[in-house]
Amino acid sequence: MKGLLMQKNGKNTSEPQQTQAAQTSEARLSAILNNMVDGVITIDQNGIIESVNPRVETIFGYSSEELVGKNVNVLMPEPYHSEHDSYLQNYLKTGNAKIIGIGRQVMGRRKDGTEFPIDLAVSEVKLGNQRMFTGLVRDISERVAVERQLQNTLALQQAILDSANYAIISTSPDGIIQTFNAAAERMLGYTEEEVVGKVTPSIFHVPEEVAQRTTFLSEELGESVEKGFETLVAKARRGWVDENEWTYISKDGRRFPVLLSVTSLRNEPGEITGYLGIGLSAKRLIK
């Protein structure tokens, strides 16, 4: 602060030195703001823009000269555009914050009128009697587009699973069921909620049949196979597709033959991320 002497190494610092230190500090802060990946906007208590960093210009398509002195609602589509000033005044009067101090996703509006999603975090700064607000803005258009595409893909995959006429069951590497399609529900009488994240597909199999298969696999593979879920995936674990006829037991105790194909699910490095079983009622094949 001008006229105030600072202590450094036990000696008074002169006013020119203070001025130089202040200029250095300001230059450092300016360099940080100018190179931030987020947009930084400062407004006064009336919502008038006082400063923007270069990233704001890139995000919104305005120059700083076009924005400084304008109401910040120029960067907002409806209904935010019309409601912003009342939000701000309500906060100044009551202290009830809807955005200030709370990060949230909202919509922004570029100079060309296009609307796009942004992450917005607003904080209050008090300088003496003056109240200012700083907003950090990040364009999340790409992230939202990827999330939307993923949601559409998952919805399509789920629709395909649910429309299939064969039971499709996937598990984690240790055998816990992860997906259980509509055909599996119809075939076995369990709901998705009853099995996903709770049990392994072993509960659908006749124990004696699993024991016999375990003995056969141990001889075929030349090594001991653990009875249970491992019996169902021993070949798939080794990279083979295992197709066999099994007897399924439904929730109500009904037994019926199925042709079951089991494969491993692997990531790009080749690590097993789970297993996939596709079952078709053998009665349908006979028909």
N, C-alpha and C positions, 0 to 999 in steps of 0.2 A: 504494500500500500504506500502510495506516494507520501514522503515526509517521515515515514516510520523507519527508524534505524534497526537493522538486524544484527544479531550477534553471530559472529563466525570466528572460530578459533580464538575466542577471547577478545576479539577486536571489533570495533564498530565498523559496519559496512556502509560505505558512502551511498548517497542517493543515485549517482550514475551507475554504481555497481548493482544497486537494487533494480534500476530500470533495465539494465542488461539481463539480469537474472529473470525478470518478469517477461522480457521479450523472448528469451530462450525457452522458458516454460510454455509461453503461448505458441511458439513455433513448434514445439514438441507435440503439444495437444492438437494443433492444427494438422500436423502430419499424421497423427493417429486417426483423427476423424476422417481425413481425406482418403485414407487407405482401408477403412473398415469395409467388411463385406456386407454389413447391414446399413440401411439408410438411417440417418439421424436427423430428426426434425425438432427444432425448438420453437415453441409458441408462447405468447404471453397469456395472461388470464382472460383475455377476450377472444382467444383462438386465432390470433393473427400470427402468421409465420414470421419468425425473426431470423432464422438461419436454417440452411439445409446443407448436408455434405454432398459430395459428387455422386455417391451411390443413389441418393434420392433422385437426382437428375436422370440417372440411368434407368431406374425402376419405373418412374412415372412419365418420363419423356419431356419434362419441363426443364428450362434452365433455372438457375437459382434466382436470376433477375425477374423471371416471370412469377416466382413463388413468394419471394420475400415481400411482406406487406399485404399478402392476400390471406383470406380466411382459410384455415387448414381444411375446411370441408370441401374445398375445390378438388381434393384428392379422394373424395368419398362418393360412392354412388348412393342412391336412395335405398333404404330410409335413413342411412347414417348422415347423409348430406344435410337433410332438414332437421334432424334431431340433435346434431352434435352440440350446437350452441346451448341448447337447453340442458343437455347432459352436463356440460362444463359449468354453467351457472348453478345448477342444482348441487353439484359437488362443492363449489365455493361457498354456498349458503349452508349446506347441511353436512358436508363431509362424507356423504354416502357415495362410495365409489362403485361405478359399473365397469370401468375399464382401467382407471388410474390405479397403479400398483398391482394390476392383475393382467398377466399376459393372456391373450386370446387370439383366435383366428377370426378375421373379419375380411370384408371385401374392399379392395382399393379400386380407383378409377384412373386410368392413364389419360394423358393429354388428348389422345385420339378417341377417347370415350370407351375404350374397352375396359371391362371389369375383370379383376383377377384376385385370387386369394392371397392374403398376407398374414404373417404372424406379427402382431402388434403388442408391444410392451410400453406402457406410459408411466413415467415417474414424475413426481413433483419436485421442483427445486425452489428454495426460498433464498432470496438475496436481499437481506434487510426487510423492507416492507413489500418488496416486489415478489410476486409469485409467478413462476414460470413452469412450463411442462416440457419434458423431453420424451420424444417417441422413438423407439427403435423399430424399424420396419424391415421385414425380410420377405422377399417374393418367394412364395412356395408353390407357384404354378406347376412346376415340374413334379414336385413331390405329390401334390394332390392328383395330378394326372396319372401318375404311376399307381397311386393308391386306388383310384377309380378303375383303372384297367385291371388291377389285381382283383378288386371286388367283382368286376364283371366276369373275369376268368373263373373265379371261384364259384360264382353263381351258375355259370355255364357248366362247370364240372359237376356241381351238385345236381343240376338238372339232368345231366347225362346219367349220373349214378342212380338217381331216383327213378329214371325211366327205364333202366335196364331190367331185363327179366331174369337176371341171375344175381345171386348174392355176392356182393363185393365187400370184403372185410380187410382193412389194413391195420397193421399193428406197429408198435414201436419196436426197436431191436430186441427188447426183453419180453416182447409178446403181448403187452397191454394194448387192447383194441383202441384204435384211433378214429376209424370211420366204420360205419355200419349202415349200409344203404337201405332203401325202402324194401327192396326185394328180400334182403336178409331178414328184415323185420317180419315180412309176411311168411317167409319160409320157416323161421325158427321161433316166432312168437314173442321174441323179446323186443323192447323198444330201444332205440338208440341210447336214451338216457340211462337205461338199465345196465348197459355193457361198456360204453365208451369211457375209457380212463379207469375202468374198474376190474375187468377180468380179461383172461386170455381166451382164444378160440378153443382151448382144450375142453372147456365145459360143454361144447357141442358134440364131443366125440365119445364113443363107447370105450371105456377104460381097457377092456380086454383086447379090443381091436388095436388100440394104441400100443399096448404091450407087445402084441405079436409083430406089429410093424417095427417097433424098436429093436427087437431081436433080429429081424430080417435086415434092417439097415446096418446094424453093428457088424453083421457078417459081410454084407455087400461092400461097405466102406472100409472094412478092416480096422475099425476102431470103435470104442464104446460110445454109444449114443445115449444121452440121458433121456429117460422116459418122461413124456409130457410134451410141452410146447416144442422142445428141441426136436422131437420126433417128426413134427409137422414141417419143420424148416431146415432140417439137416442138409438136404440136397440143395435147397435154395441158398443156404449160407455159403455153399461151395460154388455158386454161380450157375447152377442148373435149374431148369424148370421141372418141377416135380408134379406130375399128373397121376392121380390115383383115385380109385373109387373108395369112398368112405361111407360109414353110416353116421348120419347126423341124429342128434337127439334134440327135439324141440322143447320149449319151455314146459309144455303139458305132458312131456314124457313120450311123445310119439316118435318112432324111429323110422327113418327112410333113407334110401341110398342117394348119394350125390357124387358127381364127378368133380373133384376139387383140383384146381391148378394153383400151385404156390410158387411165387417168384420173390426175389429180394429186391428191395428198393435201394438204390445207391446214389450218392452225390457225385460230383465231378471227379474228385480224387479216387473214387471207387469204394469209399467207406459205406458200410451198410447203415441205412437210416431207418429201415423198417422192412416189413414184409407185406405182400399183397396176396390175398386168397380170393379166387373167383370160383364160386360153386354153382353147379347146375344140377337140378334134380334129375337123377338117372331115370326116373319114371317118365319124364318128358322126352328123354332120348329114345326110350323104348317105343313111345307113341309115334 
